[in-house]
Amino acid sequence: MSLLGRALALWCLILAGAVLNGGLRQRVFVPWLGERFGHVVSALLLSTIVVTVTAVFSLFLDIASVREAWAVGRFWFLLTVAFEFLGGHFVFRVSWEKLLADYNICAGRIWILVLAATLFTPRLVYHWR
């Protein structure tokens, strides 16, 4: 399997974790902690999922160079943004305004941390390995 195929397979595993995380956010974190802190906990958990899955499956991913690590990070970043906006809007019927609101750091939204994790984690795991 090519690096692109392995990266896509691993991103799908991360996506499954993201979907479970979203369910936890809506059913547990937000009712328990409120909207703002529920989203913060969810973003931190999803970032942790990205790092953990990448580290655990680093041998499967088998990144051979810094260039490949950055390529995987950019690929995951693009897939994540596409899923967030296209899937969020057209499949889950979330308004564009609400989707964009998750990027408002001044309002306590730290979704950008998840995007940073998807971009930088392959490089970090390559370095650790």
N, CA, C and O atoms as a GROMACS GRO file, in nm:
protein
  516
    1MET      N    1   0.086  -0.118   0.000
    1MET     CA    2   0.000   0.000   0.000
    1MET      C    3   0.090   0.124   0.000
    1MET      O    4   0.192   0.128   0.068
    2SER      N    5   0.052   0.223  -0.076
    2SER     CA    6   0.129   0.346  -0.086
    2SER      C    7   0.117   0.430   0.042
    2SER      O    8   0.029   0.405   0.125
    3LEU      N    9   0.205   0.527   0.056
    3LEU     CA   10   0.198   0.617   0.170
    3LEU      C   11   0.063   0.689   0.174
    3LEU      O   12   0.004   0.704   0.281
    4LEU      N   13   0.014   0.732   0.059
    4LEU     CA   14  -0.115   0.799   0.052
    4LEU      C   15  -0.227   0.707   0.101
    4LEU      O   16  -0.316   0.751   0.174
    5GLY      N   17  -0.222   0.582   0.062
    5GLY     CA   18  -0.323   0.485   0.106
    5GLY      C   19  -0.317   0.461   0.256
    5GLY      O   20  -0.420   0.456   0.324
    6ARG      N   21  -0.195   0.446   0.307
    6ARG     CA   22  -0.179   0.426   0.452
    6ARG      C   23  -0.225   0.549   0.530
    6ARG      O   24  -0.290   0.538   0.634
    7ALA      N   25  -0.190   0.667   0.478
    7ALA     CA   26  -0.231   0.792   0.544
    7ALA      C   27  -0.383   0.806   0.544
    7ALA      O   28  -0.442   0.848   0.644
    8LEU      N   29  -0.446   0.771   0.434
    8LEU     CA   30  -0.592   0.779   0.425
    8LEU      C   31  -0.657   0.680   0.521
    8LEU      O   32  -0.754   0.714   0.589
    9ALA      N   33  -0.604   0.558   0.528
    9ALA     CA   34  -0.658   0.458   0.620
    9ALA      C   35  -0.648   0.506   0.764
    9ALA      O   36  -0.742   0.491   0.842
   10LEU      N   37  -0.534   0.563   0.799
   10LEU     CA   38  -0.515   0.612   0.935
   10LEU      C   39  -0.604   0.732   0.963
   10LEU      O   40  -0.658   0.746   1.074
   11TRP      N   41  -0.621   0.820   0.864
   11TRP     CA   42  -0.710   0.934   0.883
   11TRP      C   43  -0.854   0.886   0.905
   11TRP      O   44  -0.927   0.945   0.985
   12CYS      N   45  -0.895   0.779   0.837
   12CYS     CA   46  -1.030   0.724   0.857
   12CYS      C   47  -1.047   0.673   1.000
   12CYS      O   48  -1.154   0.686   1.059
   13LEU      N   49  -0.941   0.615   1.056
   13LEU     CA   50  -0.945   0.572   1.196
   13LEU      C   51  -0.957   0.694   1.288
   13LEU      O   52  -1.033   0.691   1.385
   14ILE      N   53  -0.884   0.797   1.258
   14ILE     CA   54  -0.894   0.922   1.334
   14ILE      C   55  -1.034   0.980   1.320
   14ILE      O   56  -1.092   1.031   1.416
   15LEU      N   57  -1.090   0.973   1.199
   15LEU     CA   58  -1.226   1.022   1.175
   15LEU      C   59  -1.327   0.947   1.262
   15LEU      O   60  -1.419   1.008   1.317
   16ALA      N   61  -1.310   0.816   1.274
   16ALA     CA   62  -1.399   0.738   1.362
   16ALA      C   63  -1.390   0.789   1.506
   16ALA      O   64  -1.491   0.804   1.574
   17GLY      N   65  -1.267   0.816   1.551
   17GLY     CA   66  -1.249   0.874   1.684
   17GLY      C   67  -1.313   1.011   1.695
   17GLY      O   68  -1.368   1.046   1.800
   18ALA      N   69  -1.307   1.089   1.587
   18ALA     CA   70  -1.367   1.223   1.587
   18ALA      C   71  -1.519   1.214   1.597
   18ALA      O   72  -1.582   1.294   1.666
   19VAL      N   73  -1.578   1.118   1.528
   19VAL     CA   74  -1.724   1.101   1.534
   19VAL      C   75  -1.766   1.060   1.676
   19VAL      O   76  -1.863   1.112   1.729
   20LEU      N   77  -1.693   0.967   1.735
   20LEU     CA   78  -1.722   0.928   1.874
   20LEU      C   79  -1.703   1.046   1.968
   20LEU      O   80  -1.783   1.067   2.060
   21ASN      N   81  -1.598   1.124   1.946
   21ASN     CA   82  -1.573   1.243   2.027
   21ASN      C   83  -1.688   1.342   2.013
   21ASN      O   84  -1.730   1.403   2.112
   22GLY      N   85  -1.740   1.359   1.891
   22GLY     CA   86  -1.853   1.450   1.871
   22GLY      C   87  -1.977   1.404   1.947
   22GLY      O   88  -2.050   1.486   2.003
   23GLY      N   89  -1.999   1.274   1.950
   23GLY     CA   90  -2.111   1.220   2.028
   23GLY      C   91  -2.094   1.246   2.176
   23GLY      O   92  -2.188   1.284   2.245
   24LEU      N   93  -1.972   1.224   2.226
   24LEU     CA   94  -1.943   1.255   2.367
   24LEU      C   95  -1.963   1.403   2.398
   24LEU      O   96  -2.017   1.439   2.502
   25ARG      N   97  -1.917   1.487   2.304
   25ARG     CA   98  -1.932   1.632   2.325
   25ARG      C   99  -2.078   1.668   2.342
   25ARG      O  100  -2.114   1.739   2.436
   26GLN      N  101  -2.163   1.619   2.252
   26GLN     CA  102  -2.305   1.657   2.254
   26GLN      C  103  -2.382   1.593   2.370
   26GLN      O  104  -2.473   1.654   2.426
   27ARG      N  105  -2.346   1.470   2.404
   27ARG     CA  106  -2.423   1.397   2.505
   27ARG      C  107  -2.368   1.409   2.647
   27ARG      O  108  -2.442   1.393   2.744
   28VAL      N  109  -2.238   1.437   2.659
   28VAL     CA  110  -2.176   1.438   2.792
   28VAL      C  111  -2.112   1.573   2.824
   28VAL      O  112  -2.149   1.638   2.922
   29PHE      N  113  -2.016   1.614   2.742
   29PHE     CA  114  -1.937   1.732   2.776
   29PHE      C  115  -2.019   1.861   2.781
   29PHE      O  116  -2.011   1.935   2.879
   30VAL      N  117  -2.098   1.887   2.677
   30VAL     CA  118  -2.177   2.011   2.674
   30VAL      C  119  -2.283   2.013   2.784
   30VAL      O  120  -2.294   2.114   2.855
   31PRO      N  121  -2.362   1.906   2.804
   31PRO     CA  122  -2.459   1.910   2.914
   31PRO      C  123  -2.394   1.923   3.052
   31PRO      O  124  -2.448   1.987   3.141
   32TRP      N  125  -2.277   1.863   3.067
   32TRP     CA  126  -2.210   1.863   3.197
   32TRP      C  127  -2.131   1.990   3.220
   32TRP      O  128  -2.133   2.045   3.331
   33LEU      N  129  -2.060   2.038   3.117
   33LEU     CA  130  -1.969   2.151   3.134
   33LEU      C  131  -2.018   2.282   3.072
   33LEU      O  132  -1.961   2.388   3.097
   34GLY      N  133  -2.122   2.274   2.992
   34GLY     CA  134  -2.170   2.391   2.919
   34GLY      C  135  -2.108   2.395   2.780
   34GLY      O  136  -2.013   2.323   2.750
   35GLU      N  137  -2.165   2.479   2.696
   35GLU     CA  138  -2.124   2.487   2.555
   35GLU      C  139  -1.975   2.520   2.538
   35GLU      O  140  -1.904   2.450   2.465
   36ARG      N  141  -1.930   2.623   2.604
   36ARG     CA  142  -1.791   2.670   2.584
   36ARG      C  143  -1.689   2.566   2.630
   36ARG      O  144  -1.601   2.527   2.553
   37PHE      N  145  -1.700   2.521   2.754
   37PHE     CA  146  -1.601   2.427   2.807
   37PHE      C  147  -1.618   2.287   2.749
   37PHE      O  148  -1.521   2.211   2.739
   38GLY      N  149  -1.740   2.253   2.710
   38GLY     CA  150  -1.762   2.125   2.643
   38GLY      C  151  -1.684   2.118   2.512
   38GLY      O  152  -1.628   2.014   2.479
   39HIS      N  153  -1.682   2.227   2.438
   39HIS     CA  154  -1.606   2.232   2.313
   39HIS      C  155  -1.455   2.232   2.338
   39HIS      O  156  -1.379   2.173   2.261
   40VAL      N  157  -1.413   2.298   2.443
   40VAL     CA  158  -1.270   2.298   2.476
   40VAL      C  159  -1.224   2.156   2.509
   40VAL      O  160  -1.122   2.110   2.457
   41VAL      N  161  -1.298   2.087   2.596
   41VAL     CA  162  -1.262   1.950   2.632
   41VAL      C  163  -1.264   1.860   2.509
   41VAL      O  164  -1.176   1.776   2.492
   42SER      N  165  -1.362   1.878   2.425
   42SER     CA  166  -1.373   1.798   2.303
   42SER      C  167  -1.256   1.822   2.208
   42SER      O  168  -1.203   1.727   2.152
   43ALA      N  169  -1.216   1.946   2.190
   43ALA     CA  170  -1.103   1.978   2.103
   43ALA      C  171  -0.973   1.920   2.159
   43ALA      O  172  -0.891   1.868   2.084
   44LEU      N  173  -0.955   1.928   2.291
   44LEU     CA  174  -0.836   1.871   2.353
   44LEU      C  175  -0.836   1.719   2.340
   44LEU      O  176  -0.732   1.659   2.312
   45LEU      N  177  -0.951   1.657   2.359
   45LEU     CA  178  -0.960   1.512   2.345
   45LEU      C  179  -0.932   1.468   2.202
   45LEU      O  180  -0.858   1.371   2.180
   46LEU      N  181  -0.989   1.537   2.105
   46LEU     CA  182  -0.966   1.499   1.965
   46LEU      C  183  -0.820   1.520   1.926
   46LEU      O  184  -0.764   1.439   1.851
   47SER      N  185  -0.758   1.625   1.973
   47SER     CA  186  -0.615   1.646   1.947
   47SER      C  187  -0.533   1.531   2.006
   47SER      O  188  -0.438   1.485   1.944
   48THR      N  189  -0.570   1.487   2.124
   48THR     CA  190  -0.504   1.374   2.188
   48THR      C  191  -0.525   1.246   2.108
   48THR      O  192  -0.434   1.164   2.095
   49ILE      N  193  -0.644   1.228   2.054
   49ILE     CA  194  -0.673   1.112   1.970
   49ILE      C  195  -0.583   1.112   1.846
   49ILE      O  196  -0.527   1.009   1.810
   50VAL      N  197  -0.569   1.228   1.782
   50VAL     CA  198  -0.484   1.239   1.663
   50VAL      C  199  -0.340   1.199   1.696
   50VAL      O  200  -0.279   1.120   1.624
   51VAL      N  201  -0.287   1.253   1.804
   51VAL     CA  202  -0.148   1.223   1.843
   51VAL      C  203  -0.134   1.075   1.880
   51VAL      O  204  -0.039   1.010   1.836
   52THR      N  205  -0.226   1.023   1.958
   52THR     CA  206  -0.216   0.885   2.005
   52THR      C  207  -0.228   0.785   1.889
   52THR      O  208  -0.147   0.693   1.879
   53VAL      N  209  -0.326   0.802   1.804
   53VAL     CA  210  -0.344   0.711   1.691
   53VAL      C  211  -0.221   0.715   1.600
   53VAL      O  212  -0.174   0.611   1.554
   54THR      N  213  -0.171   0.834   1.574
   54THR     CA  214  -0.053   0.847   1.487
   54THR      C  215   0.068   0.779   1.550
   54THR      O  216   0.143   0.710   1.481
   55ALA      N  217   0.087   0.798   1.679
   55ALA     CA  218   0.202   0.736   1.747
   55ALA      C  219   0.188   0.584   1.750
   55ALA      O  220   0.285   0.513   1.722
   56VAL      N  221   0.070   0.535   1.784
   56VAL     CA  222   0.050   0.391   1.794
   56VAL      C  223   0.067   0.322   1.659
   56VAL      O  224   0.120   0.211   1.651
   57PHE      N  225   0.023   0.387   1.553
   57PHE     CA  226   0.029   0.327   1.420
   57PHE      C  227   0.144   0.384   1.335
   57PHE      O  228   0.140   0.378   1.212
   58SER      N  229   0.245   0.437   1.401
   58SER     CA  230   0.356   0.498   1.327
   58SER      C  231   0.430   0.397   1.240
   58SER      O  232   0.476   0.431   1.131
   59LEU      N  233   0.443   0.273   1.287
   59LEU     CA  234   0.509   0.172   1.205
   59LEU      C  235   0.427   0.139   1.081
   59LEU      O  236   0.483   0.116   0.974
   60PHE      N  237   0.295   0.136   1.096
   60PHE     CA  238   0.207   0.113   0.981
   60PHE      C  239   0.218   0.229   0.882
   60PHE      O  240   0.226   0.208   0.761
   61LEU      N  241   0.219   0.349   0.935
   61LEU     CA  242   0.227   0.467   0.849
   61LEU      C  243   0.360   0.469   0.775
   61LEU      O  244   0.365   0.503   0.656
   62ASP      N  245   0.467   0.433   0.843
   62ASP     CA  246   0.600   0.415   0.784
   62ASP      C  247   0.646   0.535   0.701
   62ASP      O  248   0.677   0.523   0.583
   63ILE      N  249   0.648   0.651   0.767
   63ILE     CA  250   0.697   0.772   0.702
   63ILE      C  251   0.849   0.764   0.693
   63ILE      O  252   0.916   0.735   0.792
   64ALA      N  253   0.902   0.788   0.573
   64ALA     CA  254   1.045   0.767   0.548
   64ALA      C  255   1.128   0.895   0.549
   64ALA      O  256   1.251   0.888   0.546
   65SER      N  257   1.064   1.011   0.553
   65SER     CA  258   1.140   1.136   0.548
   65SER      C  259   1.058   1.250   0.606
   65SER      O  260   0.937   1.240   0.625
   66VAL      N  261   1.127   1.359   0.634
   66VAL     CA  262   1.058   1.479   0.682
   66VAL      C  263   0.959   1.527   0.575
   66VAL      O  264   0.848   1.569   0.607
   67ARG      N  265   1.000   1.520   0.450
   67ARG     CA  266   0.912   1.562   0.340
   67ARG      C  267   0.783   1.481   0.339
   67ARG      O  268   0.675   1.536   0.321
   68GLU      N  269   0.794   1.349   0.357
   68GLU     CA  270   0.675   1.264   0.362
   68GLU      C  271   0.588   1.298   0.484
   68GLU      O  272   0.466   1.297   0.475
   69ALA      N  273   0.652   1.327   0.596
   69ALA     CA  274   0.577   1.362   0.717
   69ALA      C  275   0.494   1.488   0.694
   69ALA      O  276   0.377   1.494   0.732
   70TRP      N  277   0.555   1.589   0.632
   70TRP     CA  278   0.480   1.712   0.603
   70TRP      C  279   0.370   1.685   0.501
   70TRP      O  280   0.262   1.743   0.511
   71ALA      N  281   0.395   1.598   0.404
   71ALA     CA  282   0.294   1.565   0.304
   71ALA      C  283   0.173   1.499   0.370
   71ALA      O  284   0.058   1.531   0.338
   72VAL      N  285   0.198   1.407   0.462
   72VAL     CA  286   0.088   1.341   0.534
   72VAL      C  287   0.012   1.444   0.617
   72VAL      O  288  -0.111   1.444   0.618
   73GLY      N  289   0.083   1.532   0.687
   73GLY     CA  290   0.018   1.635   0.768
   73GLY      C  291  -0.070   1.727   0.684
   73GLY      O  292  -0.182   1.759   0.723
   74ARG      N  293  -0.019   1.768   0.570
   74ARG     CA  294  -0.099   1.855   0.481
   74ARG      C  295  -0.221   1.780   0.427
   74ARG      O  296  -0.330   1.837   0.419
   75PHE      N  297  -0.202   1.654   0.392
   75PHE     CA  298  -0.312   1.571   0.342
   75PHE      C  299  -0.421   1.559   0.448
   75PHE      O  300  -0.538   1.580   0.420
   76TRP      N  301  -0.382   1.525   0.572
   76TRP     CA  302  -0.478   1.514   0.682
   76TRP      C  303  -0.546   1.647   0.710
   76TRP      O  304  -0.667   1.652   0.735
   77PHE      N  305  -0.471   1.755   0.706
   77PHE     CA  306  -0.526   1.888   0.727
   77PHE      C  307  -0.637   1.917   0.625
   77PHE      O  308  -0.746   1.961   0.662
   78LEU      N  309  -0.607   1.894   0.498
   78LEU     CA  310  -0.705   1.919   0.392
   78LEU      C  311  -0.827   1.829   0.405
   78LEU      O  312  -0.940   1.875   0.388
   79LEU      N  313  -0.805   1.701   0.435
   79LEU     CA  314  -0.919   1.610   0.455
   79LEU      C  315  -1.006   1.654   0.572
   79LEU      O  316  -1.129   1.650   0.564
   80THR      N  317  -0.943   1.698   0.679
   80THR     CA  318  -1.016   1.740   0.798
   80THR      C  319  -1.098   1.866   0.771
   80THR      O  320  -1.215   1.873   0.809
   81VAL      N  321  -1.038   1.964   0.706
   81VAL     CA  322  -1.111   2.087   0.673
   81VAL      C  323  -1.225   2.056   0.576
   81VAL      O  324  -1.336   2.108   0.591
   82ALA      N  325  -1.199   1.973   0.477
   82ALA     CA  326  -1.304   1.937   0.380
   82ALA      C  327  -1.418   1.865   0.451
   82ALA      O  328  -1.535   1.895   0.426
   83PHE      N  329  -1.386   1.771   0.538
   83PHE     CA  330  -1.491   1.700   0.611
   83PHE      C  331  -1.568   1.795   0.701
   83PHE      O  332  -1.691   1.791   0.706
   84GLU      N  333  -1.496   1.880   0.772
   84GLU     CA  334  -1.560   1.974   0.864
   84GLU      C  335  -1.659   2.065   0.792
   84GLU      O  336  -1.773   2.081   0.835
   85PHE      N  337  -1.615   2.124   0.682
   85PHE     CA  338  -1.702   2.220   0.614
   85PHE      C  339  -1.801   2.154   0.519
   85PHE      O  340  -1.920   2.185   0.525
   86LEU      N  341  -1.755   2.066   0.433
   86LEU     CA  342  -1.846   2.005   0.337
   86LEU      C  343  -1.940   1.905   0.404
   86LEU      O  344  -2.061   1.909   0.384
   87GLY      N  345  -1.882   1.816   0.485
   87GLY     CA  346  -1.966   1.721   0.558
   87GLY      C  347  -2.053   1.791   0.660
   87GLY      O  348  -2.172   1.761   0.674
   88GLY      N  349  -1.993   1.884   0.733
   88GLY     CA  350  -2.068   1.957   0.835
   88GLY      C  351  -2.186   2.032   0.777
   88GLY      O  352  -2.295   2.030   0.834
   89HIS      N  353  -2.165   2.098   0.665
   89HIS     CA  354  -2.272   2.179   0.607
   89HIS      C  355  -2.373   2.095   0.527
   89HIS      O  356  -2.494   2.104   0.549
   90PHE      N  357  -2.322   2.013   0.435
   90PHE     CA  358  -2.412   1.944   0.343
   90PHE      C  359  -2.468   1.813   0.398
   90PHE      O  360  -2.578   1.774   0.358
   91VAL      N  361  -2.398   1.745   0.487
   91VAL     CA  362  -2.447   1.619   0.541
   91VAL      C  363  -2.516   1.641   0.675
   91VAL      O  364  -2.627   1.593   0.697
   92PHE      N  365  -2.450   1.715   0.765
   92PHE     CA  366  -2.504   1.734   0.899
   92PHE      C  367  -2.588   1.862   0.913
   92PHE      O  368  -2.642   1.890   1.020
   93ARG      N  369  -2.598   1.938   0.804
   93ARG     CA  370  -2.684   2.058   0.797
   93ARG      C  371  -2.648   2.165   0.900
   93ARG      O  372  -2.737   2.231   0.954
   94VAL      N  373  -2.520   2.182   0.926
   94VAL     CA  374  -2.474   2.288   1.016
   94VAL      C  375  -2.453   2.413   0.931
   94VAL      O  376  -2.398   2.407   0.821
   95SER      N  377  -2.496   2.526   0.984
   95SER     CA  378  -2.482   2.651   0.908
   95SER      C  379  -2.334   2.689   0.894
   95SER      O  380  -2.250   2.651   0.975
   96TRP      N  381  -2.306   2.766   0.787
   96TRP     CA  382  -2.169   2.814   0.766
   96TRP      C  383  -2.125   2.899   0.885
   96TRP      O  384  -2.009   2.891   0.926
   97GLU      N  385  -2.215   2.979   0.939
   97GLU     CA  386  -2.182   3.066   1.053
   97GLU      C  387  -2.139   2.984   1.174
   97GLU      O  388  -2.041   3.018   1.240
   98LYS      N  389  -2.212   2.877   1.202
   98LYS     CA  390  -2.177   2.793   1.317
   98LYS      C  391  -2.045   2.720   1.293
   98LYS      O  392  -1.964   2.706   1.385
   99LEU      N  393  -2.022   2.674   1.171
   99LEU     CA  394  -1.895   2.609   1.140
   99LEU      C  395  -1.778   2.705   1.159
   99LEU      O  396  -1.676   2.669   1.217
  100LEU      N  397  -1.793   2.826   1.110
  100LEU     CA  398  -1.687   2.926   1.123
  100LEU      C  399  -1.668   2.972   1.268
  100LEU      O  400  -1.558   3.011   1.307
  101ALA      N  401  -1.775   2.966   1.347
  101ALA     CA  402  -1.767   3.008   1.487
  101ALA      C  403  -1.667   2.924   1.566
  101ALA      O  404  -1.609   2.973   1.664
  102ASP      N  405  -1.646   2.799   1.526
  102ASP     CA  406  -1.551   2.714   1.598
  102ASP      C  407  -1.407   2.761   1.583
  102ASP      O  408  -1.319   2.712   1.653
  103TYR      N  409  -1.383   2.856   1.493
  103TYR     CA  410  -1.248   2.910   1.473
  103TYR      C  411  -1.226   3.041   1.548
  103TYR      O  412  -1.120   3.101   1.536
  104ASN      N  413  -1.326   3.085   1.625
  104ASN     CA  414  -1.317   3.211   1.697
  104ASN      C  415  -1.249   3.189   1.832
  104ASN      O  416  -1.314   3.157   1.932
  105ILE      N  417  -1.119   3.206   1.833
  105ILE     CA  418  -1.040   3.184   1.955
  105ILE      C  419  -1.082   3.281   2.065
  105ILE      O  420  -1.081   3.245   2.182
  106CYS      N  421  -1.120   3.402   2.028
  106CYS     CA  422  -1.161   3.503   2.126
  106CYS      C  423  -1.287   3.461   2.201
  106CYS      O  424  -1.312   3.506   2.313
  107ALA      N  425  -1.367   3.374   2.139
  107ALA     CA  426  -1.488   3.324   2.203
  107ALA      C  427  -1.462   3.193   2.278
  107ALA      O  428  -1.556   3.127   2.322
  108GLY      N  429  -1.335   3.156   2.292
  108GLY     CA  430  -1.300   3.035   2.365
  108GLY      C  431  -1.303   2.908   2.281
  108GLY      O  432  -1.293   2.798   2.335
  109ARG      N  433  -1.316   2.923   2.151
  109ARG     CA  434  -1.317   2.805   2.062
  109ARG      C  435  -1.174   2.773   2.022
  109ARG      O  436  -1.102   2.859   1.972
  110ILE      N  437  -1.135   2.650   2.043
  110ILE     CA  438  -0.996   2.612   2.012
  110ILE      C  439  -0.991   2.500   1.909
  110ILE      O  440  -0.897   2.420   1.910
  111TRP      N  441  -1.089   2.493   1.822
  111TRP     CA  442  -1.090   2.393   1.716
  111TRP      C  443  -0.961   2.399   1.633
  111TRP      O  444  -0.917   2.298   1.579
  112ILE      N  445  -0.902   2.515   1.622
  112ILE     CA  446  -0.779   2.532   1.546
  112ILE      C  447  -0.669   2.440   1.600
  112ILE      O  448  -0.579   2.401   1.525
  113LEU      N  449  -0.676   2.405   1.727
  113LEU     CA  450  -0.581   2.311   1.787
  113LEU      C  451  -0.590   2.174   1.720
  113LEU      O  452  -0.488   2.108   1.699
  114VAL      N  453  -0.710   2.131   1.686
  114VAL     CA  454  -0.728   2.003   1.618
  114VAL      C  455  -0.664   2.008   1.480
  114VAL      O  456  -0.597   1.912   1.438
  115LEU      N  457  -0.683   2.119   1.410
  115LEU     CA  458  -0.620   2.132   1.279
  115LEU      C  459  -0.467   2.135   1.291
  115LEU      O  460  -0.397   2.077   1.208
  116ALA      N  461  -0.417   2.201   1.393
  116ALA     CA  462  -0.272   2.203   1.415
  116ALA      C  463  -0.221   2.062   1.445
  116ALA      O  464  -0.115   2.023   1.397
  117ALA      N  465  -0.297   1.986   1.522
  117ALA     CA  466  -0.257   1.848   1.552
  117ALA      C  467  -0.252   1.764   1.425
  117ALA      O  468  -0.159   1.685   1.406
  118THR      N  469  -0.352   1.779   1.338
  118THR     CA  470  -0.352   1.700   1.215
  118THR      C  471  -0.237   1.740   1.124
  118THR      O  472  -0.183   1.655   1.052
  119LEU      N  473  -0.199   1.865   1.125
  119LEU     CA  474  -0.090   1.913   1.040
  119LEU      C  475   0.047   1.874   1.094
  119LEU      O  476   0.132   1.827   1.018
  120PHE      N  477   0.070   1.892   1.223
  120PHE     CA  478   0.203   1.877   1.280
  120PHE      C  479   0.234   1.738   1.338
  120PHE      O  480   0.352   1.702   1.349
  121THR      N  481   0.134   1.661   1.375
  121THR     CA  482   0.160   1.532   1.440
  121THR      C  483   0.241   1.435   1.355
  121THR      O  484   0.332   1.372   1.409
  122PRO      N  485   0.214   1.419   1.225
  122PRO     CA  486   0.299   1.326   1.149
  122PRO      C  487   0.447   1.365   1.156
  122PRO      O  488   0.534   1.278   1.164
  123ARG      N  489   0.476   1.492   1.151
  123ARG     CA  490   0.615   1.539   1.160
  123ARG      C  491   0.672   1.511   1.299
  123ARG      O  492   0.786   1.464   1.311
  124LEU      N  493   0.596   1.538   1.403
  124LEU     CA  494   0.643   1.513   1.539
  124LEU      C  495   0.667   1.364   1.564
  124LEU      O  496   0.768   1.326   1.623
  125VAL      N  497   0.574   1.282   1.518
  125VAL     CA  498   0.589   1.137   1.537
  125VAL      C  499   0.708   1.085   1.457
  125VAL      O  500   0.782   0.998   1.504
  126TYR      N  501   0.728   1.138   1.338
  126TYR     CA  502   0.847   1.099   1.259
  126TYR      C  503   0.974   1.134   1.336
  126TYR      O  504   1.068   1.054   1.341
  127HIS      N  505   0.976   1.251   1.394
  127HIS     CA  506   1.094   1.294   1.472
  127HIS      C  507   1.116   1.203   1.594
  127HIS      O  508   1.228   1.162   1.621
  128TRP      N  509   1.008   1.171   1.666
  128TRP     CA  510   1.017   1.085   1.784
  128TRP      C  511   1.066   0.946   1.747
  128TRP      O  512   1.142   0.883   1.821
  129ARG      N  513   1.021   0.898   1.632
  129ARG     CA  514   1.054   0.763   1.588
  129ARG      C  515   1.196   0.761   1.537
  129ARG      O  516   1.245   0.656   1.495
   0.00000   0.00000   0.00000
